[in-house]
Amino acid sequence: MEMKKVGVLSLVLVLLMGMLAACSGKSSNGETSGDSTDDHVTLTWYLIGTPQKDVDDVMKEVNKYTKEKINTSIDLKLLDWGEYNDRMQVITTSGEEYDIAFTSSWANNYALNARRGAFVGLNELMDEYGKDMKKLIDPAFLEGAKIDGELYAVPTNKEVGQQAVLSFNNELVKKHGLDISNVNSIEDLEPLLAVIKEKEKNVTPIATFDAYLPFDSILQEELPFAFRLDGNTDEVVNKYEEDITMETLKTMHEYYKKGYIQKDAATSTDSWPLETANWFVRKEIYQPYAEAIWSRSAGYEIVTRELHEPYIFNNSVTGSMQAISATSKHPERAMMFLNLLNSDEYLRNLLDKGIEGVHYEENEDGTIKDLPARVENYNMPSFAIGNQLILKLYEDDPADKWDAFEEFNESAKASPALGFYFDSNPVRTEIAAISNVTSEFSPALLKGAVDPEEYLPAFNKKLDEAGMQKVLDEIQKQYDEWKKEQ
């Protein structure tokens, strides 16, 4: 009878210890319960991109591999480009449980969601479970994407710098014997545009674009708050009051008056697809060997001239990321998966290119070529998935492509505001009013459709009335405080 009592008491004690361990997140041997891969886990992953017919087939192969490696399966949910922001906002505000989601400076707002507590801080998780990818991801991504010293999403390892270039339809360059070697600015385009306007009646000299302005913009590109890239780089300014802005927009307006830019530029939604050769020059954001990608897509040769050296902006380090949700029950396993995704060549290529022999073929030299099924049924957003620099090269890619990316990244110069994330809450009313004013004036100004000597003063007057100075003062205050801690 006494032995039975001892046995029962022992059992109760064991159960109590187990419950305490569970509550504390520790197992009886002192290890964090999430560290172990003894239990199979399914992670929900929201990714931006058009849903593809063959996703389920590919994910079966993915899950065979991830189950073997980390005893984990992935439930991938692709949300189309146009719906991603709205859907993720609903998912976040409702407190829906999920594990991983694509986030960036332009979709599923990284900085805002991090500050709201929607994403898990990753510093410790990455140190423990992300060692492999941490060795591969450019440190500029990891440092530049930190908010108040904490990383809240894993950046995609790709080009870390942002560089605006002018891209030319080289068929027209060669046809008319044009020399683009001295084009270093929008102003240098004048004689070339005149030739195209005169001799190519079915070609618009300039495919509509916003003028390049040399600033690091705060919040959104078109909004006025910005830091200069030259001169006094520690002073936040209204870029629409700067001399360089007036000079550049005057040039754009001259081009508009001469018919180099479409008359409906301010309101047109024409995306100027590359495959339609009805343009001469356009502005693009560059990465090494981008010309080859654009030429492949267009079906004719495209060449470029740079407008500035590559800069590392907040927008460039947070342009493609994967965050772990604060609602996730398995943040450790989610980090294990992200580590595998960004360091394992087989998994990274499987998710990106699909199944070998079905979606692509591999050549003897290790390069690949797409099969029809890849284009038709599994055309994934490569940049949004993970580490680009461990992808297989296409047979027409330069052999040194990824080396060129590393050189490009090493040459990139950090913006003075890299790592500074403005908290807009204290002036959100003023920013909303300024955003409305900007939407009224900036499209026509930046595309050259109106006279800046007339419209910029009116624009700036309305910005002042909307609370411009109050916002500039708040940004400057936060920036100065941030700068002291660097």
N, C-alpha and C positions, 0 to 999 in steps of 0.2 A: 504493500500500500504506500509506504514512504517512498519507494523507488518510483512508483507511478507519479507521486507528487513532484519529485525532483525532475522527472522527465517532462512533465507538463510545464513546470517553471522554466526549465531550460528552453523548451520550445517557444514559450512566450517571450523570453529574453532575446532569443535569436530573431523572432519576428519584430520585436521592438527595435532592435539594432538595425534590421533591414529597413524599417520605416524611417528611422532617423537618418540613415545613409541616403535614402531616396529623397528625403526632404532637404538634405544639405547638398545634394548633387554628388555625394561621394559614395563609393562602394565600400564594402567592409575592408578591402585591402588598401584603402586610401586613395584610389585612383578616381578621377572624375568619371561619372557614369557615361558621359557623352564621348569619352576617349575611345571606348571599346567599340569594335565593329562586330561583336558577337551577334547582336540583333539586327535583322534586316530592316532597312528604313527606305521609305519612298519619299523623295523630295519633289515639291512642286516648284517649277521654274517658269516664270513669265518672261517671254522674250519678244522683242519687237520684230515685225516682219510679216509679209504676206503668207498666210497658211499654205502649205505645200502638200500635194497629193501623197507623196511618199514618206512623209514624216513618220508615220507609225512603223513602216518597214525599217527605216533607219534606226528609230529609237529601240526596236527590238534588239538590234545588234549593239547599240550603245549600252543597253541595260545588261546584256550578257557580260559585257566587259566591266562595267562599273560594279556589278554584283560580285564578280570575281576579285576585283581589286580592293573595293572598300565596302562590300556587302550592301550596296545602295542601288536603288532604281530611281530613274528620273521621269517624272510626269511633266513633259514639256508642253506648254501652252503658248502657241504663237498668236499674238494679237496684232492685227493689221496696223499699218503706219498711222492711218487717220483716226483710229479709235484708241490707240495705246494710252495716250495721256489721260483721256477721260475715264477709261476703264480702270487704270491703275489708281486714279484718284478715288474712285468709288471703292475699290478694294482696300485701299489704305484707310480711308475714313470709316469704313464699316468694321475695321478690325479683323477682316478675314485672315485666317491662318494660311500662310504660304511660306516658302523657304527662301527663294532667290528671285530677283527681278532685275531686268535691264534698267539702268538709270543713266542719266547724262546731264549735261548742262542745258540740253534742248528737249529732252523727253523724260517724264517722271522725275522732275526737278531734284537733282542730287543734293545741292546745298540746303534747299528748303526742307526736304524730307529728312535729311540728316539732323538738322536743327530741331525738327518737330519730334524726333525720337522714333521715326518710322523704321530706321535702319539700325542694325547692331554695330557698335564700334568694333573695329577689326584688328587693332594693334596687337593685342595678346593672342587672338585666334590665329593671326597670320604667323606670328613668331613660333607658335606651337605646331600648327597644322598646314602652314603655307610655305614651308621652307624652300621647296623645290621651285615654285613659281617666283618666289622673292628673289632668287638668284638670277632669274631670266628677265624680269620686268625692269625697265629702265628706272633708276632711282628717282629721276625727275617726275615720273608719274606718281610714285608712291608719296613723295614729299609734297609735290604741288597740289595733290588732291586732298591733303589733310585739312580738316577744319578744326581750328583751335587745338592742333596737335594730334588729332585722332583721325584715322582713315575709316571711312564708312562704306566704301565699295572698292572692289578690285578693278583697277583700270586695265583696259585692253592694251597690251604691248604692241605698239605700232609706231607711226611717226609721232614724235613727241612735240615737235615744233609745228607751228602754223605759218604757211608762206603763201601769200597771194601772188598769182602769176597771171599774165595775159596769155591766152591760148589762141593760136592762129590756125585757120584752115590752110594747111601748107599747099594744097592743090592750087589755091588762088595766089599764094605767095610766089610759087614757081611759075605759074601761068603769066603773071605780069612782071616777073623779074624784080620783085620787091626785096629790099634789104631790111631785115628786122633786127640786125645785130646791134643797132644803136638805140633800140627801144627800151628805155628804162623807167618810163613813167607814162601816164595817160596823155600828157602833153606831147610826147614824142610821136604819137600816132597820126597826127594831122596829115602829113603828106601821103601816107599809105591809105588813109580813109578816103581822101580826095580821089585817088586812082580808082578805088573800088566803086565809089559812088558814080563816077563817070562811065566806067567800062562794064559794070556788072549790074544790069537793070533789075535782075531777079534776086539780088543779094542785098541784105541789110548790113551795112558796114559793121555796126556794133550790135551784137546780141545783147539785149537789155540786161544791164547789171548796175548795182549800186556802186558809186564811186569809192575807190580805196582811200581811206583816211588813216594816217599813222598814229592811232591811239589804241590803248587797251581799254575797251569799254566795260563798264560795270553793269551788271544785270543782263541787259540785252543789247545787241550790237547797234540797233537803231536809236536807242535812248541816248540822251546827251551826256550823261556822267561818264568821265573817262580820265585816264592818266596818259600823259604824253610819253612817247617812246624815246624822245630826245629832249635836251634842255632840262628844265626843272621837272624831273620825273616823279617827284614826291608830292606834287600838288594836284589835287583833283580839280578838273575844269569842266566847263560846258564846252564840248568840242565844237558846237555850232557857233561859238564866239571866237574861235581861233582863226588866225590869218590864213593858215594852210587850207582850212576848210573852205573859206571864201574863194581862194585862188583855184582850188580844184573844181568846185562846183561851177565857177564861171567858165572853165574849160569845157565841162560837160554840157553846159547850156549852149555854148558856141557850137558844139557838135550837134546838138539837138536842132538848132536853128538851121544848120547846113544840111539837115536831112540824113545825118549819119546814124541817128537813133530813131526808132519808130515813134510816130506821133502819139500813139496811145501808151507810151512807155509807163506812165504813172499808174495806169489802171489795168494794163494787160496781164493776163495770167499765163501767157505763153511761156512754156518751160524751155524752149529752144532745144529740142532733142538733138543729140549729136548726129544721129543717122540722117537727119535732114540738112543737107549742105547749103543752107540759105543764109549763112552768116560768114563774117570774115574774122572778127576778134571777139573774145568773151573773157570774163574774169573767172578764175577758178582757184580753189585751194589745192596746193600741190603736195605730192609725196613723191619719193624717188621712183623714176620710171613711170610716172603717171601718164606720160605721153603714149606709152605702149598700150595701157589699159583703155585710154580714150580713143586711140586710133583703132583698136580692135573693135570697140563698141560702135564707132562711127562708120567703119568700112573705108576710111581714107586717112591720110596722114595728118596728125595734129602736132604742132611744135609750140614751144613756150618761151616766154621771157619773164624773168622774175621782177616783181615790183619792190621787194624788200628781202632782207635776210630772214631766215626762219626765227620766229619768236615763240617762246613757251608761254602761253596764256592759260588762265584757269579753264577757259573753254576748250583748249586743246588737250589738257590732261584729263578733263572730265567729259570728253566727247563720247566715250563708250565705256561702260562700267557694269559690273554685276554686284548688287547689294544683297546682303542677307537681312531678311525681314525681322523686325522686333517681335513678330508673332510666331516665328519659327520655333518648333520644339526641338529642332536638331541643328543648332548653329555650328557645332563642331563638325558634324557630318557634311553640312553644306560647305564649310571651308575645305574639308577633305576633297569634295567633288571639284570645287573651283581650283584647288591646287593641281588636281589631276588634269582638269580641262586645259589649264594654262602651261603645263609642263610635259604632258604625254602626247607625243606626235601622232600616235595611232588614233587616240580619242579625238584630238582636235581636228584631224583631217576627216574622220568619219562624220562628225557633226557638221562639218563645213562642206565637204565634197560629196558625201553620201557613200554608198557601198561600191567598192572596187568591182569592176566587171558589170555593174548595173548602171551606175551613174558616171563613172569615169574609167579610163584605162591607164595603166602605168606602163611607161616605156622602159626599155632596158637600162637607160641612164638614170632612172628614178623620177624623171619628169612625167607629167600627166597630160591627158587631153580629155575634154568633156565628151560624154556620149549624149545622145538626144534626151534621154531620161533625166539627166542632170538639169538641162535647160528647161525642160517642159514640166518636170514633176518635183525637182528638189533644188530650187534656186534660192539659196539661203543668204541672209545679209551677213556676209563674212566678217565685216568690221565689228559687228555687234556681238559676236560670240565669244571671242577670247584672243589670246596671244597670236598675232599674225605671223610672227617671225619663225614659227615652227610648222608653217603650212608647206605642202609640197609645191614645187614650182611647175607652172605650165610649160609645155615644150617650147613656146616662143618667148618665155620670160628670160631676161638676162641671167646668166649663171651667178652673178654677184649681187642679185637683187637685195637679199637680206643684209649683206655687208653694206650696201649703199644706204639702207635704212639706218644702220648703226652709225655710219659716218654722218648722215644727215642729222641724227639726234645729237651727236656730239657737237655739231656746229651750231645748234640752236641756242639762242640767247634768251635768258630768263627775263620776262617782263618785270618791271619794278613792282607790280602788284601781284605777282605770282604767289598763290597761297593765301591771299587776302580775300575773305568771303564776307561781303557786306550783309549785315542784318538789317533788312529794310523795315522791320516792324515799327520802329519809332516814327517813321515818316511814310507809312504805307498810304495814307490819304493823299499826301502830296504826290507820291509816285504814280498813283492811279490817275490823278489829274494831268500830270506831265505826260504820261503814256498816251492819254487821249489827244493831247495837243500834238505830240510827236506823230501819231497816226494820221493826223490831219495834214501835216506839213512835210514830213521827211520823205515819203515815197517820191513825190514829184521833184523835190530838191536833189536827192541822191541820184536820181536817174537823168537829171539834166533838163527836165521838162519845163521848169520855170526859172525866171531870172533871180539868182541868189541875192543880188544887190537890192532887190525889192522885197523878196520873201524872207530872207534870213533875219532882217531887223524885226519884221512882224512876228516871225516864229519866236525869236528870243524874248520879245515883249510878252507874248502869251506864256512862255515858259516861266518868266519872272513872276507873272500874276498867279501862276499855278503853284508857286512855292519853291522855285528852283534853288534859291540861296539856302533855304532851310535844309534841303536835301544835301547840297554840296557841303554845308557845315557839318552835317551828321556823318557823311562819308569820311570827310577829312579827320574828324574826331576819332572815329573808329580805326581809320588807317594809321593815324599817329600812335594810338594805343597798341595796335598790332605790331607796328614797326619797332617799338621799344622792346618787344618781347623776342624779336628775331635775333 
